[in-house]
Amino acid sequence: MMAVSYSLCPQSLRVSSGARLCISGGGNIWDTHKKKTRHLVCASTERPVKDFCIESKAQTLLDGVKWDDKGLAVAIAQNVDTGAILMQGFANRDAVLTTISSRKATFYSRSRSMLWTKGETSMNFINIHDIFLDCDRDSIIYLGKPDGPTCHTGSETCYYTPVLDLKEHQQVEGNKLALTTLYSLESTISQRKAELAAEENGKSSWTKRLLKHNDLLCSKIREEAEELCKTLEENEDKSRTASEMADVLYHAMVLLAVKDVKIEDVMQVLRQRFSQSGIEEKRSRISQS
Amino acid sequence: MMAVSYSLCPQSLRVSSGARLCISGGGNIWDTHKKKTRHLVCASTERPVKDFCIESKAQTLLDGVKWDDKGLAVAIAQNVDTGAILMQGFANRDAVLTTISSRKATFYSRSRSMLWTKGETSMNFINIHDIFLDCDRDSIIYLGKPDGPTCHTGSETCYYTPVLDLKEHQQVEGNKLALTTLYSLESTISQRKAELAAEENGKSSWTKRLLKHNDLLCSKIREEAEELCKTLEENEDKSRTASEMADVLYHAMVLLAVKDVKIEDVMQVLRQRFSQSGIEEKRSRISQS
């Protein structure tokens, strides 16, 4: 049994024997055996030692934030898998600390003068994976996974009003989200698929032909994978590799559309694999067995 | 010859015959023949009609922005290809209009009380592809392609200080950028490649084995592409498709690392293809010839 003082949790804390603790603000010296989860009992709430150490480190970092004259900093919520900017609000110190302890993106409402956790009414929480400060220490990224649409309008993100509308070739039906390249392509393919259902026979775009003919699509995926490998085996230049990889991605994404699989789901698989000590170990096990 | 009034460019404007113009703020009715570029001559600066129409539409949109008591809104610069949040600043109306006309991300400096264009000293401009407003109309995304590192420290983005530092399994050497899933994986693979050079022989991780043995790597890429196709051909469930696509991506990304090709370069290829009226047309031409 040991007692520590801690501004977030001033009660005395119990810790099971064997765990090493970081008590001071700066360090990250928690290295108790990974397989055994040790807990600090904070009043009636059980919280792992690791959380305690993270919050302790965060307190120190937050001391260095340049809060504005209202005690606020800009807080941007970003989808950890797709990179989509979900929403932007403001956070004070308590909002960031609440975000850290609850792992739900929490902001300070300037109009209501109170903390609010995104999702507290809609249940569409943004589940935090990491938090970053910028070089000036007055801007924060909440990197997280949303449970559902973030915008109160039901849109996936709050940014659906283009000012420039430059993509004249890309007629995205009822969806003008600020999409980055991969997701913009996904949206275009998805639109072609929707058009296909309503269409008479006639001259189809390449994407539509791929969407209709599984045999053509699969033969193209195999062919493009082959060509990507050849850029390595035959020592072709880097621009060929980038070009063939683009082909692999595009054709594979058409297959995802046929199967109704979102690229975000693929990213989630990748993230879960390499955060659970990695693809590498899994692959290594498979390859050894 | 026709004259219009326009707040950005109050001089009379000349337009070559045949082009149709949108004069009023709201519409987007410019549809002069795509192959022939028509120009408005704005004082001594030649600017295409399309720019004029975009700016005209933007003026109307900016009328609806909820600028704060200092006339500012939050402006977030995001990499159009990777989704990385590059930096965050503030913009007033003039900053947004300058961004639109110059196609370089421009902000309002609160400390110097003046406009500044990112890159005006470093030459690392952020070249604008699109601009989005959020649902509350008080937050702006500048979606663009950076010429080089955005941060004044030389870092790719300004967000390199993790508050949580949750990724204990991922030891990213001297690089703690706020990376989303695909780029986080790319960073891990790149780190394995760097370690490989310095390493004695011994038990290697799967990624390192792939990095060392091109034949193994290529056979895995072909095998994973095959398995992805089979999820369609043999009607396997969606989770299998997501999992096999993750395998394709991971192994293909190891090949990119071997060839020193960034996934961002691949995204650029994709964007350029489908913004030049699309992959589809290119593919369609190839397939017909």
Interface residues (C-beta under 8 A of the other chain):
Chain A: N28 I54 K57 A58 L61 L62 V74 I76 Q78 N79 V80 D81 T82 G83 A84 I85 M87 Q88 V96 I100 I128 H129 D130 I131 F132 L133 D134 C135 D136 R137 S139 I140 I141 L143 C151 H152 T153 S155 C158 Y159 Y160 T161 P162 V163 L164 D165 L166 K167 H169 Q170 A178 T180 T181 L182 S184 L185 T188 R192 S205 W206 T207 R209 N214 L217 C218 I221 R222 E224 A225 E226 L228 C229 T231 L232 E233 K238 T241 A242 S243 M245 A246 V248 L249 Y250 A252 L255 L256 V258 K259 D260 V261 D265 V266 M267 Q268 V269 L270 R271 R273 F274 S275 Q276 S277 G278 I279 E280 E281 K282 R283 S284 S287
Chain B: N28 I54 K57 A58 L61 L62 V74 I76 Q78 N79 V80 D81 T82 G83 A84 I85 M87 Q88 V96 I100 I128 H129 D130 I131 F132 L133 D134 C135 D136 R137 S139 I140 I141 L143 C151 H152 T153 S155 C158 Y159 Y160 T161 P162 V163 L164 D165 L166 K167 H169 Q170 A178 T180 T181 L182 S184 L185 T188 R192 S205 W206 T207 R209 N214 L217 C218 I221 R222 E224 A225 E226 L228 C229 T231 L232 E233 K238 T241 A242 S243 M245 A246 V248 L249 Y250 A252 L255 L256 V258 K259 D260 V261 D265 V266 M267 Q268 V269 L270 R271 R273 F274 S275 Q276 S277 G278 I279 E280 E281 K282 R283 S284 S287
